[in-house]
Amino acid sequence: MKPQEELEYLKDFIQLTEHQAQKRDDLERFLYRNNKTLLIDADSLLFNVAHFHLDDDSELDDNYEEFLSQAVEIANHIEDNGYEIEDMVYFFTTCKNNFRKELYPEYKANRPVNEITQFVKVLKRYTILRLEDEGIKVHYSDTLEADDLIRPESSRDTIICSIDKDLKQIEGCHFDYYKKKTGDIDEFLEPIRAYKGFSFTTKQEGYEMLLNQLLVGDTSDNIKGVVGIGKVKAKKLLAGRNNFGKLRAVYEAYNNRKQLETNIKLMKL
């Protein structure tokens, strides 16, 4: 739901819960100023480009232009929804000395090294160099991932553009640029796809998401949660508790406290 729509939805309530009132206030502060900076989690865009161009004879320069084209398409869509874009900042994961790997050597060990990942690695280096040469703002680090770098840059004047669920820990406006099928077809009988679009995360929602991930784990990053707890059970376990109660429920679910401490360091942004 777009922030404007969610605010109007909340205003229809005669009486709001404490969390709803907080979300209303957060949305009003976010919408107070129109000019926004896009914080772009750029790795997934590079994978999109790599998938499209892997088997053709295109040059790295052509791939770079396609990367920029996709970023501009996202920005144009956001502007069409009523926001004036003041700036665009790109974030990349380049860390050779990822602190999470030191904590847990199996972190992301389930991700294969193949032709496309090798191509993305080369394309990423080239893209960063081109962006820097053109004076475009780029963030990357030897030890931190793009997610970690985005958090301190986030504010009420930014929109986080990513398909990564982990970033929903961060309070503020999010734009999911993953394109899903709409069920319609175009004039060439091809399926029409649309961005997943906007959502807005409060500080409370970000906190609850982290606790939920601690319980169920994160298969995409090869992080194990609590055995026997899935999404449904985790939701029931956290429901109806205050923040201390939710945290206590997570602690009590873990038999191995060392694993919990490690998972907090691995998952928390």
Helices and strands as residue ranges (DSSP letters): H 3-11, H 18-32, E 35-41, H 43-53, H 60-80, E 84-91, H 99-103, H 115-133, E 138-139, H 146-150, G 151-153, E 158-161, G 165-169, E 172-185, E 191-201, H 203-216, E 217-218, G 219-221, E 223-224, H 231-238, H 243-253, H 257-267
